[in-house]
Structures are given as C-alpha cells and as structure tokens.
Amino acid sequence: MASPAQAYTPRWLKVSVVVMGLLIIAGSYVVATEISRRMSTPNALRPPASGAPATAAFAERIALPSGARVVSMSAVGDRLVVHVEVAGGPSIAYIVDPRNGAVLGTIDFAPGAAR
C-alpha cells in the first residue's frame, strides 16, 4: 500500500522538481565553463582603452632619446615593457598598452644609484 503522502502528491509537482533539478545542473555547468574560459583568456572581452574596435590596426611612433637603442621587450600582464638603453645616460623602461600603442609611463634607471 502507498503511504498517504505519496497518494496525494500531484504529478505536476514531481515533474517540476525533476525539471528544476536539471536546470540547476545545467546552470552549474554553464557557470563553471564560463569561469574556466575567462580564467584562460582574461582580456578577451575587455575593450581597447582608446575606444577603437578590437580589430582596428594602429601605428604609434614612440620618440626615443638620441643615441638610444631598444634592448628588450617583455609582456607583463596586459602591458608591454620596452627596455631602452641611452648612450651615456640612464636606462629607461617604457610601459606600453599593446592594444592601442599608447605609452602609459616610463621608468628611468639612473646609473650608479645605490640602495
């Protein structure tokens, strides 16, 4: 014999519980997938700083001091650091936004500075 609680449980209630359970599982899967996608490509949805479309090409000319030469370039996070040596002067690091070529700042390294 069926218990009194089972006898009076409407069919639509059982169906809605199963459907809501499936929606919770599907929603959890979508959230986990989106989190892992964003962690693997953190800047994919960030618009460029200049407001230009992401596919727009740019040409930026950075004026270096006379007699300077580029020693190295390194990607640091979502920035590009360009190490420049100046003949007879300090080394300089230019911090560049690679999405639009804008110089965000410079760091001068004075020769002979002791800590």
C-alpha positions as CSV (number, residue, x, y, z in Angstrom):
1,M,0.0,0.0,0.0
2,A,1.1,3.5,-0.7
3,S,1.5,5.9,2.2
4,P,-1.0,8.8,2.4
5,A,1.7,11.3,1.4
6,Q,2.6,9.6,-1.8
7,A,-1.0,9.1,-2.8
8,Y,-1.8,12.8,-2.8
9,T,1.4,14.1,-4.5
10,P,0.4,15.7,-7.8
11,R,2.1,14.6,-10.9
12,W,3.0,18.2,-12.0
13,L,4.9,18.6,-8.7
14,K,7.1,15.6,-9.4
15,V,7.7,16.8,-13.0
16,S,8.6,20.3,-11.9
17,V,11.1,19.0,-9.2
18,V,12.9,16.9,-11.8
19,V,12.9,19.8,-14.3
20,M,14.3,22.3,-11.7
21,G,17.0,19.8,-10.7
22,L,18.1,19.5,-14.4
23,L,18.1,23.3,-14.7
24,I,20.4,23.6,-11.6
25,I,22.8,21.0,-13.1
26,A,22.8,22.8,-16.5
27,G,23.3,26.2,-14.9
28,S,26.2,25.0,-12.8
29,Y,27.8,23.5,-15.9
30,V,27.4,26.9,-17.8
31,V,28.8,28.9,-14.9
32,A,31.8,26.6,-14.4
33,T,32.6,26.6,-18.1
34,E,32.4,30.4,-18.3
35,I,34.7,30.8,-15.3
36,S,37.3,28.5,-16.7
37,R,37.1,30.2,-20.1
38,R,37.5,33.7,-18.6
39,M,40.5,32.5,-16.4
40,S,42.3,31.1,-19.5
41,T,41.7,34.4,-21.5
42,P,41.4,37.2,-19.0
43,N,41.4,40.1,-21.5
44,A,39.3,38.6,-24.3
45,L,36.2,40.7,-23.5
46,R,37.9,43.9,-22.3
47,P,37.5,46.7,-24.9
48,P,40.6,48.6,-26.0
49,A,41.4,51.7,-24.0
50,S,41.1,54.1,-26.9
51,G,37.5,53.1,-27.7
52,A,38.6,51.8,-31.2
53,P,37.3,48.4,-32.3
54,A,39.5,45.4,-31.2
55,T,40.3,44.6,-34.9
56,A,41.4,48.1,-35.8
57,A,45.1,48.4,-36.6
58,F,47.2,51.2,-35.1
59,A,50.5,52.8,-35.8
60,E,52.3,54.5,-32.9
61,R,55.6,56.2,-33.0
62,I,57.5,56.4,-29.7
63,A,60.2,59.0,-29.7
64,L,63.4,57.7,-28.1
65,P,66.3,59.9,-26.9
66,S,69.1,60.5,-29.3
67,G,71.5,57.5,-29.4
68,A,69.1,55.2,-27.6
69,R,68.6,51.6,-28.6
70,V,66.0,49.0,-27.7
71,V,67.5,46.2,-25.6
72,S,64.4,44.0,-25.0
73,M,60.7,43.8,-24.8
74,S,58.7,41.8,-22.3
75,A,55.0,41.1,-21.9
76,V,53.9,41.7,-18.3
77,G,50.2,41.0,-17.7
78,D,48.4,43.0,-20.3
79,R,51.2,45.5,-20.8
80,L,54.4,45.6,-22.9
81,V,57.6,46.8,-21.2
82,V,60.3,48.0,-23.6
83,H,63.8,48.3,-22.1
84,V,65.8,51.1,-23.8
85,E,69.5,52.0,-23.2
86,V,70.6,55.5,-23.8
87,A,74.2,56.1,-24.7
88,G,75.9,57.8,-21.7
89,G,72.6,58.1,-19.9
90,P,70.1,56.1,-17.8
91,S,68.3,53.0,-18.9
92,I,64.6,53.6,-19.5
93,A,61.6,51.2,-19.4
94,Y,58.6,52.3,-21.4
95,I,55.3,50.7,-20.4
96,V,53.1,50.4,-23.5
97,D,49.5,49.3,-23.9
98,P,49.8,46.7,-26.8
99,R,46.1,47.1,-27.8
100,N,46.5,50.7,-29.0
101,G,50.2,51.5,-28.7
102,A,49.8,54.2,-26.1
103,V,52.8,54.9,-23.8
104,L,51.4,54.5,-20.3
105,G,54.5,55.6,-18.4
106,T,58.3,55.4,-18.2
107,I,60.7,54.3,-15.5
108,D,64.2,55.8,-15.5
109,F,67.1,53.8,-14.1
110,A,69.9,56.2,-13.1
111,P,73.4,54.8,-13.3
112,G,75.3,54.4,-10.1
113,A,72.3,54.8,-7.8
114,A,72.9,52.8,-4.7
115,R,70.2,51.3,-2.4
